[in-house]
Amino acid sequence: MASDGGFTGLETGLPACDAEMSLGREQPEQENMTADRLPRPRIPVRVCLLGATGTIGRATLRTLMRRGHEVVCFARRRPGGALAVDGPEIRLVDMGDPVSIALDGFRGERFDAVVSCMASRTGAPRDAWAVDHRAHVNVLAAAQRAGVGHFVLLSAICVQKPLLGFQHAKLAFEAALIAADLTYSIVRPTAFFKSLSGQVERVKRGKPFLVFHDGTLTACKPISNDDLADYLADCLADDRRWNHVLPIGGPGEAITPRQQGEALFALLGRKPRFRHVPLALLDGVVGALSAAARLAPSLSEKAELARIGRYYATESMLVLNPATRRYDAAATPSTGTETLFDFYQRLVDGRTALERGDHAVF
């Protein structure tokens, strides 16, 4: 899974969970604030930003800098991933090494807040536990020693119903953050535009829009990079978002994959054409790979990726009602101004390009 969520390998138009309490236990959406946990931030503040090379991370960096915050980016030591925005200080840090985080990252300096858009690239269990959990735990410990007062975490709404390894890894860190002696804001966004836009080019080439079943099994409230970045940055100053778990979607009504396809064809001035993929096909792939992985452990990651694909084919990215265990569009908060269909229009017109990187669903 990416620094802002999403997974590779499926041409289906599924939302990314890009990118999220103890294991196997539902947590309250909000926790009562206590006075001793509320920071007294200076605005603007000095921010340590994690995951600044991802699409949401880059948008968040631009927003923080535009608002006058002093931003220092902790970047993982890996090839590529150059920052697209000039200005911030970039420190190369081994996120798996607590000593590197302290010496190469914080350096004994004062920081007011940590904002993390960092997440695993693939969602495979080993990667997820290394990044979504262990690297974050390392940063949290160093941040507490450095006197950081506020930690803003980009998580994912799909952790409400944890069936996959990366969801459990995210929940484990959420629990550690909630238990820590500092103010937190845990932001759980719904689907990202980039993970719902991979079929634009194929439809422009005259191909049908792919949907699972009849295209109405799931729904989401997609949120743009910039709208989400604004929401994350607002957490630094808005005390209504302190010590809360914050599900958030974009503006407008929840939309299904079929509605996404219909809107895309309308923008192109074409009659809608759909290809329906039966869920039984996904079940067969998952079953075959899971069985094969028992004989060949090297296939276990592929089996997990197949399970991830099936999850997004059948689970909505909306708030899950804890009483009914049903997804509730009306209970899913909205923010921002840009809709997915606004983004589709800009893609169709050629006014923007799709940033897919390592984390595209298609």
C-alpha positions, 0 to 999 in steps of 0.5 A, spaced: 500 500 500 502 506 498 504 512 502 497 514 500 493 508 499 491 503 493 494 496 490 496 494 484 494 488 479 486 489 478 483 492 472 476 493 476 476 500 478 476 499 485 477 504 491 484 504 494 484 503 502 492 508 497 493 510 504 489 505 517 484 499 537 486 493 538 486 487 533 480 484 531 476 489 536 471 495 533 474 502 536 469 507 537 469 513 532 470 518 537 474 518 544 472 524 549 477 529 549 481 530 556 484 537 557 491 534 559 492 531 552 490 538 548 496 541 545 497 549 545 500 549 538 503 555 535 500 557 528 504 556 524 507 550 526 514 546 525 511 539 522 515 533 521 511 530 514 512 522 513 510 520 506 511 526 502 513 522 496 506 519 495 500 523 491 497 525 498 503 526 501 505 531 496 498 534 496 499 535 503 506 538 503 504 543 498 498 545 503 502 545 509 507 550 506 502 554 503 499 555 510 506 558 512 508 551 516 515 549 517 515 542 514 521 537 514 520 531 510 523 524 513 524 520 507 525 513 506 531 511 504 529 508 497 531 509 490 526 514 486 520 518 489 523 524 488 519 530 491 515 534 486 515 541 490 521 545 492 522 548 498 522 543 504 528 540 508 528 533 506 532 528 511 533 521 509 531 516 514 531 509 515 524 508 518 525 501 520 531 503 525 529 507 531 536 510 532 536 513 525 529 516 526 532 520 532 539 521 529 537 523 522 530 525 523 529 529 529 536 530 531 534 533 538 530 539 535 523 541 536 517 539 532 510 541 534 507 536 530 508 529 526 503 528 520 504 521 517 501 520 510 506 514 510 503 507 508 506 500 505 506 500 498 503 493 496 498 491 502 502 485 503 503 482 510 510 483 511 510 490 508 504 492 512 507 490 518 514 493 517 511 500 515 504 501 517 505 498 524 513 498 526 515 504 522 510 508 525 511 505 532 518 507 531 516 514 529 511 515 535 516 513 540 522 518 537 516 524 537 514 523 544 522 523 546 522 530 542 516 533 545 511 533 539 505 534 542 500 532 536 500 526 531 496 526 525 495 520 522 492 518 515 489 511 516 483 508 511 476 507 512 476 500 510 480 498 517 472 498 520 472 491 517 479 488 518 479 482 514 486 483 511 493 483 514 494 490 512 488 492 516 490 489 522 497 492 522 494 499 521 489 498 527 495 496 531 498 502 530 492 506 531 491 503 538 498 505 540 497 512 538 491 512 542 494 510 548 500 515 547 501 521 551 500 526 546 494 529 542 492 525 536 487 526 529 486 519 526 483 521 519 480 515 515 478 517 508 474 513 503 476 512 496 481 516 492 480 519 485 486 516 482 484 509 484 477 510 481 480 513 474 484 507 471 479 505 466 478 512 463 483 511 458 480 504 456 474 507 455 476 512 451 479 507 447 472 504 446 473 498 451 467 497 456 467 499 463 468 493 468 464 492 474 463 486 479 456 483 479 452 488 476 456 494 479 452 496 485 454 492 490 459 497 493 459 505 494 464 510 496 464 518 497 471 519 493 475 525 495 481 529 491 488 529 493 487 537 495 481 536 499 484 531 503 490 535 504 486 541 506 482 536 511 489 533 514 492 540 515 486 543 518 487 538 524 493 542 526 488 547 528 481 545 529 480 542 536 474 539 534 479 534 530 483 532 536 483 525 539 478 523 534 478 518 529 475 521 523 472 518 517 471 523 511 469 522 504 468 527 498 462 532 497 456 529 494 452 523 494 455 516 495 456 513 488 457 506 485 461 503 480 456 503 475 454 510 476 462 511 475 461 508 468 455 511 466 458 518 468 464 517 464 461 515 458 456 521 458 462 525 458 465 522 452 458 522 449 458 515 448 452 510 450 454 506 456 457 499 455 459 494 461 463 488 462 460 484 468 465 480 472 462 475 476 464 474 483 465 467 483 471 468 478 474 472 484 473 467 489 476 462 484 482 466 484 483 467 491 481 459 492 486 457 487 492 461 490 491 460 497 491 453 496 497 453 492 500 458 497 500 452 502 504 448 498 509 454 495 509 459 500 512 464 495 505 465 492 502 467 499 503 474 497 499 473 491 494 470 494 493 476 499 493 481 493 487 477 490 484 477 497 485 484 497 482 485 490 476 481 492 475 485 499 474 491 494 469 488 490 464 487 495 465 492 501 463 499 500 468 505 503 463 508 507 462 508 515 460 502 517 454 502 522 456 498 528 449 496 530 446 494 523 453 492 520 451 495 514 455 501 510 451 508 511 452 513 506 448 518 510 453 517 516 459 518 512 462 525 513 463 529 507 468 535 505 471 539 500 469 541 493 471 537 487 467 531 485 470 525 482 466 527 476 469 533 475 476 530 475 473 525 470 472 531 466 479 534 466 482 527 465 477 527 458 479 534 456 486 532 457 487 538 463 490 533 468 494 527 468 493 521 472 498 520 478 498 512 479 505 510 481 506 504 484 499 504 487 494 504 482 489 499 482 489 498 475 
